[in-house]
Amino acid sequence: MNLHPDVAVLARYADGDPGLDEASVWSVESHLESCADCRARLAEHTPDDVHELLALVSAGVDRGIATGPAPTPRRRVSRRRFEVTLAPWLTMTAAVLGCAALLHGLYPDLPSLVLLLAPVAPLPGVAVSWNRRTDPAWEVVAGTPRAGLGMLLRCTAVVLAVVIPVLAVAGARTGAPMAVLLTPCLAFTAASIALGTVIGVRRAAAGLAAMWAVAVVAPSLATAQVPALLQPGGTAAWAVAAVAAAGFTVARADRFRRLTSGN
Ligand SMILES: [Zn+2]
């Protein structure tokens, strides 16, 4: 701040002197951003025709703002974002749970697929809600002040608001208490976000879903036994896991603000 550029350098910068090396141009520009005195000095050195051009551009921008279309209301943008990214995945999740409920009617001796799929049901929606591959406006969204964990949690809330009622309806025939359906579902959702701070939400959700399928769903279908993890006695452990994952996520919330977080 106290190292003002030399007046001669400022004058050459104002004239657009091609002989001024890039390092000097950069240092002048970065200094000008924070020094009003030098901006005033620069204005004195600026040729009249540049002043005229700037006035013309400024008037043009003002005119464009005054006569242009009104900004798109935020509500419409977020609704469109929801339609583009989440709606197809939530529809698919609801369809899969519906099929699982139908299969339970056809094969009542097997453990309910609704019960087995409940923990991972929100994961496809969570995986696409903050994902550069599925959202065409991802970089724009990432650059907004509200991006990051807050936005991911809002999208996750939308996913859960759709998935939980579907689970309640589909699970009504399983005979399992709602807590047995819900606590693993919340724990897996929280875990995928927590793990997402390390390896990206998409990879975390896919990994957890694959692990669950291999370690729990396949063996319980093969043995026709409801796994111990999904017995009513396990809900407290699931709740503790959900809270632990949420705490871990809050501690690493800033990871969701980086474009390179691998989501
Ligand atoms: Zn200065």
Boltz pocket constraint, residues with backbone or C-beta under 6 A from the ligand:
constraints:
  - pocket:
      binder: B
      contacts: [[A, 1], [A, 3], [A, 4], [A, 5], [A, 31], [A, 35], [A, 36], [A, 37], [A, 38], [A, 39]]
      max_distance: 6.0
